Amino acid sequence: MLFLEYPKCSTCQKAKKWLDANGLAYDDRNIKEDNPAIDELREWHNKSGLPLKKFFNTSGLLYKEMKLKDKLPTMSEDEQYELLASDGMLVKRPLAIGDDYVLTGFKEADWTEKMR
């Protein structure tokens, strides 16, 4: 599993503790230092079955500063991928990518269901 996180994020820390406590192996990736590329985002989005908006960190400062709540609805999917790939802080975290799932954010019940 690939685990994308921002180490200072408390939700990411909680998710990582949960992974460790459950003995789940993962490759760790700092989303700020190693931002997802457009191809990766497109693949994960398609695999997830989620709306693309779920990949945006809607509670982040950058999201709010850029007024993306108002801009996203008028942007094309390609423009949204480009935006997500431009800065890891725009991407919802943590992200867990397995062979048959993609999870955005940390909801223990969802993670338990998908990873067991």
Residue, then its C-alpha position, 0 to 999 in steps of 0.5 A: m500500500l502507498f500511504l501519502e501524508y503530510p507529517k505535521c497533519s494530526t489526522c495523518q499521524k492518527a492514520k499512521k498509528w492505526l496502520d502500525a497498530n494493525g500491522l499493515a505494511y505501507d510505503d510512506r510518501n510526504i505529499k508536500e515533498d513528493n506531490p502526486a503527478i497528474d497521471e497518478l491522480r487520474e489513476w487513483h481517481n478512476k480507481s476510487g469511484l469518488p467524485l474528483k472533489k473528494f481529492f481536494n483538501t477543502s479545509g486547507l488554507l491554500y484551498k481557502e486562499m485560492k477561493l476554490k470552493d467557488k472556482l472548482p465547479t466551473m473548472s474542467e476535470d483536466e484543470q482540476y488535475e493540474l491544480l491538484a498536481s501543482d501543490g501537495m497541500l491541495v490534496k486531501r490527506p492522508l491517501a491510502i492506495g492499495d491494489d483494489y482501493v483508494l481512500t481519501g482522509f482517515k475514517e477508521a471504519d472505512w479503512t477497517e472495511k477496505m484493508r481487512 
